[in-house]
């Protein structure tokens, strides 16, 4: 699996996001799921309406540490771990990969 790096902000501070590259040969549902994860990570919102699951106290506790973004997606969203697992993709730090 290859990764892309993006510079963005979290709570007004510079952050580095390392996200999986969306493989050209992945099934359409996996491509959509990974694309939605990318949008959710970079913008804080998923197209399904899901939002970051970290509240202000959790963000403070993790300040300065490498962390996996927590998201609560709507049921049936292709970005959920459950949907990606249906295609043999196992979510891991920084995104998902083939199991």
Kinemage of the C-alpha trace (Angstrom):
@kinemage 1
@onewidth
@group {chain A} dominant
@subgroup {mainchain}
@vectorlist {calphas} color= white
{ca unk a 1} P 0.000 0.000 0.000
{ca unk a 2} L 1.290 3.460 -0.824
{ca unk a 3} L 0.429 6.680 0.945
{ca unk a 4} L -0.019 10.370 0.159
{ca unk a 5} L 0.901 13.141 2.594
{ca unk a 6} L -1.106 16.335 3.023
{ca unk a 7} L -0.470 19.358 5.218
{ca unk a 8} L -3.555 20.766 6.896
{ca unk a 9} L -4.751 22.127 10.216
{ca unk a 10} L -6.343 20.670 13.320
{ca unk a 11} L -7.734 23.112 15.872
{ca unk a 12} L -5.778 25.897 14.190
{ca unk a 13} L -2.442 24.051 14.344
{ca unk a 14} L -0.472 22.685 11.391
{ca unk a 15} L -0.867 18.927 10.957
{ca unk a 16} L 0.467 16.267 8.627
{ca unk a 17} L -2.081 13.788 7.280
{ca unk a 18} L -0.809 10.490 5.849
{ca unk a 19} L -3.569 8.776 3.891
{ca unk a 20} L -3.658 5.692 1.692
{ca unk a 21} L -3.417 6.204 -2.035
{ca unk a 22} L -6.625 5.063 -3.699
{ca unk a 23} L -5.612 2.112 -5.904
{ca unk a 24} L -6.811 2.171 -9.508
{ca unk a 25} L -7.534 -1.579 -9.353
{ca unk a 26} L -9.676 -1.459 -6.194
{ca unk a 27} L -13.390 -2.307 -6.480
{ca unk a 28} L -15.598 0.789 -6.930
{ca unk a 29} L -17.036 0.477 -3.398
{ca unk a 30} L -13.539 0.423 -1.899
{ca unk a 31} L -12.451 3.385 -4.017
{ca unk a 32} L -15.522 5.319 -2.833
{ca unk a 33} L -14.924 4.311 0.790
{ca unk a 34} L -11.291 5.402 0.717
{ca unk a 35} L -12.199 8.641 -1.075
{ca unk a 36} L -14.781 9.410 1.609
{ca unk a 37} L -12.247 8.671 4.351
{ca unk a 38} L -9.868 11.114 2.704
{ca unk a 39} L -12.536 13.844 2.522
{ca unk a 40} L -13.575 13.161 6.121
{ca unk a 41} L -10.012 13.335 7.416
{ca unk a 42} L -9.132 16.521 5.559
{ca unk a 43} L -12.399 18.408 6.117
{ca unk a 44} L -13.790 16.957 9.349
{ca unk a 45} L -17.002 15.799 7.638
{ca unk a 46} L -17.874 12.748 5.582
{ca unk a 47} L -20.297 13.063 2.642
{ca unk a 48} L -22.616 10.715 4.609
{ca unk a 49} L -22.913 13.391 7.314
{ca unk a 50} L -20.474 11.692 9.697
{ca unk a 51} L -18.238 13.817 11.879
{ca unk a 52} L -15.094 13.447 13.914
{ca unk a 53} L -15.749 11.462 17.080
{ca unk a 54} L -13.146 13.350 19.139
{ca unk a 55} L -14.436 16.003 21.488
{ca unk a 56} L -12.316 18.904 22.747
{ca unk a 57} L -11.075 17.038 25.862
{ca unk a 58} L -10.000 14.035 23.774
{ca unk a 59} L -8.140 16.292 21.343
{ca unk a 60} L -6.312 17.995 24.231
{ca unk a 61} L -5.306 14.643 25.737
{ca unk a 62} L -3.818 13.538 22.407
{ca unk a 63} L -2.131 16.852 21.600
{ca unk a 64} L 1.307 16.381 20.074
{ca unk a 65} L 0.871 12.635 19.568
{ca unk a 66} L 0.404 10.611 16.409
{ca unk a 67} L -3.214 9.557 16.349
{ca unk a 68} L -5.811 7.865 14.240
{ca unk a 69} L -8.767 10.089 13.512
{ca unk a 70} L -11.997 8.764 14.977
{ca unk a 71} L -15.107 9.158 12.866
{ca unk a 72} L -18.725 8.230 13.355
{ca unk a 73} L -20.208 7.491 9.922
{ca unk a 74} L -23.864 6.951 9.083
{ca unk a 75} L -24.944 3.343 8.648
{ca unk a 76} L -24.150 1.909 5.223
{ca unk a 77} L -21.496 4.522 4.427
{ca unk a 78} L -18.803 2.871 2.270
{ca unk a 79} L -16.128 4.484 4.477
{ca unk a 80} L -16.989 2.366 7.531
{ca unk a 81} L -14.625 -0.393 8.629
{ca unk a 82} L -17.463 -2.913 8.194
{ca unk a 83} L -18.124 -1.958 4.570
{ca unk a 84} L -14.428 -2.033 3.636
{ca unk a 85} L -13.988 -5.438 5.308
{ca unk a 86} L -16.644 -6.877 2.985
{ca unk a 87} L -14.089 -6.457 0.186
{ca unk a 88} L -11.129 -7.811 2.139
{ca unk a 89} L -9.770 -4.410 3.135
{ca unk a 90} L -8.617 -4.259 6.725
{ca unk a 91} L -8.594 -0.740 8.188
{ca unk a 92} L -5.344 0.143 9.952
{ca unk a 93} L -3.468 3.239 11.084
{ca unk a 94} L -3.588 5.829 8.338
{ca unk a 95} L -6.306 4.114 6.335
{ca unk a 96} L -6.966 0.638 5.037
{ca unk a 97} L -5.132 -2.089 3.242
{ca unk a 98} L -5.760 -5.434 1.701
{ca unk a 99} L -6.008 -8.146 4.301
